[in-house]
Amino acid sequence: MHIPKRMTPGRYIALGFAFTILIGSILLYLPFTHRTGMDVSFIDALFTSTSAVCVTGLIVVDTYDTFNFLGQSIIALLIQIGGIGVTSVGVGFILLAKKKLGYKDQILVKESLNLTSIRGVVRLVKSVLIMTLCFEGIGAILSFVVFSKDYPLPRAIGISLFHSVAAFNSSGFDILGGLTNLTPYQSNVLLNLTTCGLIIFGGLGFVVVDEIIYKRSFRKFSLHTKVVITMTISLLFIGTILIKLIEDISWLGAFFFSTSSRSAGFSTFQVENFTSAGLFLLILLMFIGASPGSTGGGIKTTTAFTLIKATYSAAKNKHCSGFKRKIPSEVISKAFMLTFLAMLLICLCTFLLCALEPDYTFIQLLFEAVSGLATVGFSTGITSELLPISKCIIIISMFIGRIGPLTITALLSSRQLSNAHYSEETLTIG
């Protein structure tokens, strides 16, 4: 990989994702990837490719009913590339070719995985690839135990592999057909827990999982890992309790939605049947999302933790800290800026959808906008009915949601703070 001198790592990563989406769109548009008699418009092919590469899971056509084996395989490949990152895939090929990783390549990996330094990058990339294969392999075996009871052997193997790849990479695609997602298996404990396990580990972030494997002690973990683990467990617990209290579903279903809503978009109950309170709760969970350097989206668990701690510390007039460590002011500023930008984009996207789609309720369109930007994939069932221009808005929001935080981080790290400043004057707030 060669980075032009004027090309920042963030822009290089964004172009990599855009190029992959374009290639995927062309392939999924061509008739040889469709089932006999099925016709897919280019906007729907583009939407499907974007949703797969951005590991979202929003669909405008049923994956199994529309695409043949080749088309489904291309979607699975796009999900895999989008999940572990275009850069990590490229680096993986370099390592397989037994070539050395250059300094610029290591910088790219650092940006794509949200690392703080390039130290140990090569080892981490190897761990990411091995980790992905191991989790997806175990997930496929456990899923096969369930699917083999309902489908012929070849189809059961295909479904199991596809499902494991989609779940670990936090993408809510399925190839069961009939737009059913996982509703036929809402009471199957093994498949529910297997899917949740894949989503959780995929959403923790590769750095966190790597640290858990090698350090194996909470005391030895970095502040980042401690925050991710604590926030993940807290959100899973709180989300499960609240969903169960609000919606008339089982405890297993509540836990599944609490897990899936923050990154994956798989559903075992029809989301369109949820109450407004339930939909709003899912919106909040989707907005927070998974953790940095993971396959999930949202503003991230660490951002939410920083916002909570910073607000509490400011109210108490204390330094912002967590687990006996002071959180740097630049991290706090970045957390507030990222959250503000995410909210601004959601407002803009929702406003445009409301103007273009007057037949749908505000909560439905807000839900769609957050699901797209947070790359979750939940829907109240209106995605396929949206106008082409509305689909384009969702496509853009999914793309921004996947590469936005990476690009912002790269831009922030590449600019020096000027020593020149204006004179200070107070401003009344509140």
C-alpha positions in Angstrom: 0.0 0.0 0.0 1.3 3.4 -0.9 0.0 6.7 0.6 0.4 9.8 -1.5 2.2 12.6 0.4 -0.8 14.8 0.4 -3.2 12.1 1.3 -4.0 11.8 5.0 -4.6 8.3 6.5 -8.2 9.2 7.3 -8.9 10.1 3.6 -7.1 7.0 2.4 -9.3 4.8 4.6 -12.4 6.6 3.4 -11.5 6.1 -0.2 -10.8 2.4 0.5 -14.3 1.9 1.9 -15.8 3.9 -1.0 -13.9 1.9 -3.6 -15.0 -1.4 -2.0 -18.6 -0.2 -1.9 -18.5 0.8 -5.6 -17.1 -2.6 -6.7 -19.6 -4.4 -4.5 -22.5 -2.3 -6.0 -21.4 -3.2 -9.6 -21.2 -6.9 -8.8 -24.6 -7.0 -7.0 -26.2 -5.0 -9.9 -25.1 -7.5 -12.5 -27.7 -10.2 -13.4 -25.4 -13.2 -12.7 -25.6 -12.5 -9.0 -29.4 -12.5 -9.0 -31.8 -15.4 -8.8 -33.7 -16.2 -12.0 -36.4 -13.7 -12.7 -35.1 -11.2 -10.1 -34.2 -7.6 -11.1 -32.2 -5.3 -8.8 -31.9 -1.6 -9.6 -28.5 0.1 -9.2 -29.7 2.2 -6.2 -30.8 -1.0 -4.4 -27.5 -2.7 -5.3 -25.6 0.4 -4.0 -27.7 0.4 -0.8 -27.0 -3.3 -0.2 -23.3 -3.0 -0.9 -23.0 0.1 1.4 -25.0 -1.7 4.1 -22.7 -4.7 3.9 -19.4 -2.8 3.8 -20.5 -0.4 6.6 -21.6 -3.6 8.5 -25.1 -2.1 9.0 -27.7 -4.7 7.9 -30.4 -2.4 6.6 -31.9 -4.0 3.5 -34.1 -2.9 0.6 -34.4 -6.4 -0.9 -34.4 -9.8 0.8 -30.9 -11.2 0.6 -31.8 -14.9 0.1 -34.9 -14.4 -2.1 -33.1 -11.9 -4.4 -29.4 -13.0 -4.7 -28.1 -16.4 -5.7 -25.2 -18.2 -4.0 -22.6 -16.0 -5.7 -24.5 -12.8 -4.7 -24.8 -14.0 -1.1 -21.1 -14.9 -1.1 -20.2 -11.4 -2.3 -22.3 -9.8 0.4 -20.6 -12.0 3.0 -17.2 -11.0 1.7 -18.2 -7.3 1.8 -19.3 -7.7 5.4 -16.0 -9.4 6.3 -13.9 -6.7 4.6 -16.1 -3.9 6.2 -15.9 -5.5 9.6 -12.2 -6.0 10.1 -11.4 -3.0 7.9 -10.1 -2.5 4.4 -6.7 -1.6 5.8 -6.4 -4.7 7.9 -7.3 -6.9 4.9 -4.7 -5.2 2.8 -2.1 -5.6 5.5 -3.1 -9.2 5.9 -2.3 -9.9 2.2 1.1 -8.1 2.7 1.9 -10.4 5.7 0.8 -13.5 3.8 3.2 -12.5 1.0 5.9 -12.4 3.7 6.7 -8.7 3.0 7.7 -6.1 5.5 5.1 -3.6 6.7 6.2 0.0 6.0 5.9 2.9 8.4 3.1 4.5 6.4 1.2 1.1 6.3 1.5 0.9 10.1 0.1 4.5 10.4 -2.9 3.4 8.3 -3.5 0.4 10.6 -3.2 2.7 13.6 -5.9 4.9 12.2 -8.2 2.1 11.1 -8.2 0.4 14.4 -8.2 3.6 16.5 -4.9 2.8 18.2 -2.9 5.4 20.1 0.5 4.3 18.7 2.0 2.1 16.0 3.8 -0.1 18.6 2.9 -3.7 18.2 0.8 -3.1 15.0 2.0 -6.1 13.1 1.3 -8.5 16.0 -2.1 -6.9 16.5 -3.1 -7.3 12.8 -2.1 -11.0 13.0 -4.2 -11.3 16.2 -7.2 -9.6 14.5 -7.1 -12.0 11.6 -6.7 -15.1 13.8 -9.3 -13.9 16.3 -11.8 -13.3 13.5 -11.3 -16.8 12.1 -11.6 -18.4 15.5 -14.7 -16.6 16.7 -16.4 -17.0 13.3 -15.4 -20.7 13.2 -16.8 -21.4 16.6 -20.0 -19.4 15.9 -20.5 -21.3 12.6 -20.2 -24.7 14.4 -22.7 -23.7 17.1 -25.1 -22.2 14.6 -24.9 -25.3 12.4 -26.2 -27.4 15.4 -29.4 -25.3 15.2 -29.8 -24.8 11.4 -29.0 -28.4 10.6 -32.3 -29.5 12.2 -34.3 -27.3 9.8 -32.3 -27.3 6.5 -30.5 -29.7 4.2 -26.8 -30.1 4.9 -25.4 -27.8 2.2 -27.9 -25.0 3.0 -27.4 -25.4 6.7 -23.6 -25.0 6.3 -24.1 -21.9 4.1 -26.5 -20.3 6.5 -24.2 -21.1 9.5 -21.1 -19.5 7.9 -23.0 -16.5 6.6 -24.7 -15.9 10.0 -21.5 -16.2 11.9 -19.7 -13.7 9.7 -22.6 -11.3 9.9 -23.0 -11.6 13.7 -19.3 -11.2 14.6 -19.0 -8.2 12.2 -22.2 -6.6 13.7 -24.1 -6.7 10.5 -27.8 -7.8 10.7 -28.0 -9.6 7.3 -29.6 -13.0 7.1 -30.2 -15.6 4.4 -33.2 -17.3 5.8 -35.6 -15.7 3.3 -39.0 -14.0 3.5 -37.6 -11.0 5.5 -38.0 -13.0 8.7 -34.5 -12.3 10.1 -34.3 -14.5 13.3 -37.9 -14.4 14.3 -38.4 -18.2 13.7 -35.7 -18.8 16.4 -36.8 -16.3 19.1 -37.1 -19.2 21.6 -33.9 -21.1 20.6 -31.5 -20.5 23.5 -28.4 -21.8 21.7 -28.8 -19.7 18.6 -29.7 -16.6 20.6 -26.8 -16.9 23.0 -24.4 -17.8 20.2 -25.5 -14.7 18.2 -25.2 -12.5 21.3 -21.8 -13.9 22.1 -20.5 -13.1 18.6 -22.0 -9.6 18.7 -20.6 -8.8 22.1 -17.0 -9.9 21.3 -17.2 -8.3 17.9 -18.4 -5.1 19.6 -15.7 -5.0 22.3 -13.0 -4.1 19.9 -10.0 -6.1 18.7 -7.6 -4.3 21.1 -9.8 -5.1 24.1 -10.2 -8.8 23.2 -6.5 -9.0 22.6 -5.8 -7.5 26.1 -8.3 -9.8 27.7 -6.6 -12.9 26.2 -3.1 -11.9 27.1 -3.4 -10.1 30.5 -6.4 -12.0 31.9 -6.7 -9.7 35.0 -9.0 -6.7 35.4 -6.3 -4.9 37.5 -3.7 -5.2 34.7 -6.1 -3.9 32.0 -5.6 -0.4 30.5 -8.2 2.3 31.3 -9.6 1.9 27.8 -10.3 -1.8 28.4 -11.7 -1.3 31.9 -14.1 1.4 30.5 -15.2 -0.8 27.6 -15.9 -3.8 29.7 -17.7 -1.9 32.4 -19.9 0.1 30.0 -20.7 -3.0 27.9 -21.9 -5.0 31.0 -23.8 -2.0 32.3 -25.6 -1.3 29.1 -26.4 -5.0 28.5 -27.9 -5.2 32.0 -29.8 -1.9 32.0 -31.0 -2.4 28.4 -32.3 -5.9 29.2 -34.3 -4.8 32.3 -35.8 -1.7 30.5 -36.8 -3.6 27.3 -38.4 -6.3 29.4 -40.4 -3.8 31.4 -41.5 -1.8 28.4 -42.2 -4.6 25.8 -44.2 -7.8 26.1 -41.3 -10.2 25.1 -39.4 -12.9 26.9 -36.2 -12.3 29.0 -34.2 -14.0 26.3 -35.7 -11.7 23.7 -35.0 -8.6 25.9 -31.4 -9.6 26.4 -31.0 -10.3 22.6 -32.4 -6.8 21.7 -30.2 -5.2 24.4 -27.2 -6.8 22.7 -28.2 -6.4 19.1 -29.4 -2.8 19.3 -25.9 -1.5 20.0 -24.3 -2.8 16.9 -25.8 -5.7 15.0 -29.5 -5.2 14.0 -30.6 -8.8 14.2 -34.1 -9.2 15.6 -36.0 -12.1 17.1 -39.3 -10.1 17.4 -40.8 -7.7 14.9 -39.4 -4.2 15.7 -42.4 -2.5 14.0 -44.6 -4.0 16.8 -42.6 -2.2 19.5 -44.2 0.7 21.4 -42.9 4.3 21.0 -41.2 4.0 24.3 -39.5 0.8 23.2 -38.4 2.3 19.9 -37.0 5.3 21.7 -35.0 3.1 24.1 -33.6 1.2 21.1 -32.7 4.6 19.6 -30.7 5.5 22.7 -28.9 2.2 22.7 -28.1 2.4 19.0 -26.8 5.9 19.4 -24.3 4.8 22.1 -23.3 1.8 20.0 -20.3 -0.5 20.4 -16.7 0.3 21.3 -13.8 1.9 19.5 -11.8 -0.3 17.1 -14.7 -2.8 16.9 -17.0 -3.9 14.1 -19.9 -1.8 15.6 -20.9 1.8 15.2 -22.5 4.6 17.3 -20.7 7.2 19.3 -19.0 4.4 21.2 -19.1 3.2 24.9 -16.0 5.1 25.8 -17.5 8.4 24.5 -20.6 7.9 26.5 -18.5 7.1 29.6 -16.4 10.3 29.1 -19.6 12.4 28.6 -21.1 11.1 31.9 -17.9 11.4 33.9 -17.1 14.9 32.5 -20.6 16.2 33.2 -20.5 14.8 36.8 -17.0 16.1 37.4 -17.9 19.6 36.2 -21.0 19.6 38.4 -18.8 18.6 41.4 -16.0 21.0 40.3 -13.5 18.1 40.2 -11.1 16.6 37.7 -12.6 14.2 35.3 -11.3 10.7 36.1 -12.1 7.0 35.8 -10.7 4.0 37.6 -8.2 6.3 39.4 -6.9 7.8 36.2 -7.3 11.4 35.0 -9.0 11.7 31.6 -7.1 14.2 29.4 -9.0 17.4 28.4 -8.4 16.7 24.7 -10.3 13.3 25.1 -13.2 15.1 26.8 -13.3 17.8 24.0 -13.2 15.1 21.3 -16.0 13.1 23.0 -18.3 16.2 23.2 -17.4 17.2 19.6 -18.1 13.7 18.2 -21.5 13.5 20.1 -22.5 16.9 18.8 -21.6 16.1 15.2 -23.5 12.8 15.5 -26.6 14.5 16.9 -26.3 17.2 14.2 -26.2 14.6 11.4 -29.1 12.7 12.9 -31.2 15.8 13.0 -30.3 16.7 9.4 -31.0 13.2 8.2 -34.3 13.0 10.1 -35.4 16.4 8.8 -34.7 15.4 5.2 -36.5 12.1 5.6 -39.5 13.8 7.2 -39.7 16.3 4.3 -39.4 13.5 1.7 -41.5 10.8 3.4 -44.6 12.5 4.9 -46.5 9.2 5.0 -44.4 7.8 7.8 -44.3 8.9 11.5 -41.5 10.9 13.0 -40.4 8.1 15.3 -40.2 5.7 12.3 -38.0 8.1 10.3 -35.9 9.0 13.4 -35.4 5.3 14.1 -34.3 4.8 10.4 -31.8 7.8 10.6 -30.2 6.6 13.8 -30.0 3.0 12.6 -28.2 4.1 9.5 -25.7 6.5 11.1 -25.0 4.1 14.0 -24.6 1.3 11.4 -27.0 -0.9 13.4 -29.5 -2.2 10.8 -32.7 -2.1 12.8 -35.8 -1.0 10.9 -39.5 -0.6 11.5 -40.1 -2.2 8.0 -40.1 1.0 5.9 -36.6 0.8 4.3 -37.6 -0.9 1.1 -40.5 1.5 0.6 -38.4 4.7 0.8 -38.0 6.9 -2.2 -34.7 6.6 -4.1 -33.5 10.0 -2.8 -34.3 8.9 0.7 -32.3 5.7 0.2 -29.4 7.9 -0.9 -29.6 9.8 2.3 -29.5 6.6 4.3 -26.5 5.4 2.1 -24.6 8.6 3.0 -25.4 8.3 6.7 -24.2 4.7 6.8 -20.9 5.7 5.1 -20.4 8.6 7.5 -21.3 6.4 10.4 -18.6 3.8 9.4 -15.7 6.1 8.6 -16.7 9.4 10.4 -15.0 8.8 13.8 -11.8 7.5 12.0 -11.7 10.6 9.7 -12.3 13.0 12.6 -9.6 11.4 14.7 -7.1 11.6 11.7 -8.0 15.2 11.1 -7.6 16.1 14.7 -4.2 14.4 15.0 -2.8 16.0 11.9 -3.4 19.7 12.9 -1.3 21.7 15.3 -2.9 24.1 17.7 -1.9 27.7 16.8 -0.2 29.8 19.5 -2.0 32.9 18.3 -5.4 33.5 20.1 -7.9 36.3 20.8 -8.3 38.0 24.1 -10.6 36.2 26.5 -14.1 37.3 27.5 -16.7 35.5 29.6 -19.9 34.1 28.1 -23.2 33.4 30.0 -24.3 29.8 29.7 -27.7 28.4 30.7 
